[in-house]
């Protein structure tokens, strides 16, 4: 039975955020029941775009001029009534206003104060930089890391706001971790998640290899290969995308070409192409998933996904009415929660709409907050100290979630099937996504394996897996069965699609989450689609799964009630495409898409200087920038860009960075993530980049934690050993295992 109260019932958030990162983090909290008051400057949002219909949903709104004493005093009173404050200004801005973390925490030690700047206050060289999305991503090197071989030295731009979106999601699970500490002992803290630091989490396993390639990866025979099967046109001219599981891919090969063959030559490729033209895109999705149990997906546009019947039925997409745009379709709640579902259908409130209500109830809200009571436990060493997570997930998204939980102090036992120990696909990314965990082999089909698993389940807080619902029932570890062993356990699942609708049992991995939500079509600019350069869908699903797990743990901490939590690739695919992921009458889908694009517009894009590629953001200095480069005032974007390209090519990158700073524009060179960012002193000192000995695997470079909590710092993850290395230790000591490496 669903609880009538939301996860964040009674939690008050003051949102000073502008643009994407701050508002998106606050929006997720609002989706799950927090009372969020958004503060706009005079004139309304700094970034006045249709996307605010999503970013501002479910929030009350008040306009305050923080340069005026009266409004500044009101802002301080609002903070005095709050459990959480969110801001995403450059370091020092809130301090100068008297609204900084130290002053606010001195006044209210139970406050959670979240900062999401472009660059950290600890980043001495860059803390004063303008933290625009393109500047951050170019500096971090995200445009120069790819699972494809990039041609020449040109960076690979894509229009998704990866740095902002990852920082927002990470800010949410950091806030949830901090709220758990508050609930236990009444002590708040400052949380910082810089956009630049979040890029390391976004890159994930691509940090390992100096060439930017993911660790692991299958060496497939022709019978099990799926790369030659991706992106085939169907009978209706539309395309399907394919991915593992490998057993399903074998079924698909047998269905298409049942006889044996030595290699995938042109004749075989022609036969495959002809076979795909026998059915339409959606017919192939049905045949592949329901008949062959193979990872097959339709390649949709974002607009199609937003109006898809399954997406709406499952809540992956929500329809609501906006006061400006009318009926809109947008991503629903970021995760599915069985007992405390989110409220993703709330519409936005317009600037200053709630002024009278907010001010009239402010004194009462301040008094109520002052009277809140919390537990009297000592401050824990880590937010998830004492929490036990059993992780049965494979490959990337699911294991990432449990790895983040280990950074928050949870004890995590990783379970792999010993029969798949030699399968490179099943073990892909092991040395990065399983850091901080005890790694075991447990055969769930043997009596001894079942007994060990049940013993671990009895004392676990979270059972975390990425099997299909059908597979869980077959193995006897579905939610109902688990509750008979441990009634208080939280069940966390990661799948390609959410429960609720005909795709709920579908199989697949990264490629399918991208394909169905429009990410691949956005990347290619064509109906064929093209996978993104980094496994962003997997990586973000891991972080969003962790959001769901922490919300479930927080809810259980306050109420004693467990629940089922599910993250999915297709839900994540929708969230990653914000701020574009919004459909309404008259919407023009004109954001940059396809290969060869260099940025968002002539004032916010890559240009080639005489010696290097350089990202320039002159959005707030457009007139001066156009004049400097001789672009005609009022010229169309394409013509202006062409003129500017010729001028920028005449000087070096360093010369332009100096010149542009003089007119208030921002610029930086396009760095390489693996060669530059992972090797810089800041990243190493900050723990974003780690090179450590992994038992049985050697010295490996991996990412560390990007989020920072001031009172309960994240654990530096213990390097994971070779798969299965801790089995004997876990068999002997259970949850009392030790990870001394």
Number of C-alpha atoms within 10 A of each C-alpha: 7 11 13 10 14 18 26 21 14 13 17 23 25 26 27 20 24 21 20 22 30 28 25 29 28 33 26 25 25 28 25 24 23 23 22 25 24 27 25 22 17 14 12 16 19 12 11 11 10 16 18 21 25 28 24 24 26 28 28 24 25 24 20 21 16 19 10 9 10 11 14 17 14 16 20 14 16 22 23 24 23 26 22 26 28 25 24 27 19 20 21 15 13 18 13 9 11 15 19 18 21 15 12 21 19 10 12 20 14 26 26 30 27 27 27 29 27 31 27 22 17 11 16 10 11 16 18 15 17 19 22 21 23 29 26 29 27 28 24 26 25 30 21 22 25 21 15 12 11 13 8 6 10 17 23 20 25 24 18 20 18 25 27 31 27 29 30 27 28 28 30 29 25 27 27 25 25 30 26 23 30 25 19 18 17 20 23 25 25 24 27 28 29 32 30 30 29 30 26 28 26 26 26 24 27 26 28 24 15 17 16 22 19 21 17 17 14 15 11 13 11 16 21 20 18 21 12 12 18 17 21 21 21 21 16 12 12 18 25 28 32 28 22 21 18 21 13 22 24 21 19 26 20 15 13 15 15 12 9 9 11 8 10 14 9 9 9 13 13 11 12 17 17 16 17 19 18 13 16 19 26 18 15 23 23 20 16 23 21 17 13 19 22 27 27 33 28 23 32 27 20 26 19 15 25 27 16 16 14 20 26 20 15 20 25 30 29 21 21 19 16 20 12 11 14 12 14 20 22 29 28 26 25 29 27 25 22 16 20 23 21 24 17 26 22 20 21 22 21 22 19 20 14 18 14 11 12 17 15 11 10 17 15 12 19 16 12 12 19 14 9 9 11 14 12 12 12 11 15 15 16 21 28 22 15 13 18 22 28 26 26 21 23 25 20 26 30 29 30 30 29 34 27 28 30 28 24 27 25 23 28 25 27 28 24 22 17 15 10 12 14 11 14 17 20 21 23 19 24 24 22 27 28 31 28 27 30 28 26 23 20 22 17 19 10 10 10 12 15 16 12 17 19 16 16 21 21 16 18 21 22 25 23 25 23 23 20 21 17 13 13 15 14 10 13 14 21 17 20 12 14 19 17 11 15 17 15 19 25 25 24 28 26 28 27 29 30 27 22 15 15 16 19 18 20 25 24 25 24 25 27 30 29 34 32 28 31 26 29 28 24 28 23 18 16 14 19 21 26 23 22 22 20 23 23 25 28 30 27 29 33 26 28 30 32 30 29 25 31 24 24 27 26 22 22 17 14 13 11 10 17 22 24 20 26 26 33 31 31 30 30 30 29 29 28 26 21 21 22 21 23 23 22 17 9 7 12 8 13 7 12 19 23 17 15 13 15 21 22 17 17 26 23 23 21 29 26 21 22 15 13 17 22 27 27 26 28 22 16 13 15 18 16 15 22 21 12 14 16 13 20 13 11 9 11 11 12 11 13 20 22 13 16 21 17 13 18 19 17 14 14 16 24 16 13 21 18 14 15 20 12 10 16 16 22 26 29 22 23 28 22 21 28 25 17 15 23 25 17 14 12 16 20 16 10 16 18 24 25 24 17 14 16 18 14 11 13 11 13 16 22 25 26 26 23 25 23 21 23 12 18 22 16 23 18 17 22 19 26 26 24 17 25 18 16 21 20 13 17 19 17 10 11 17 20 10 18 14 16 6 10
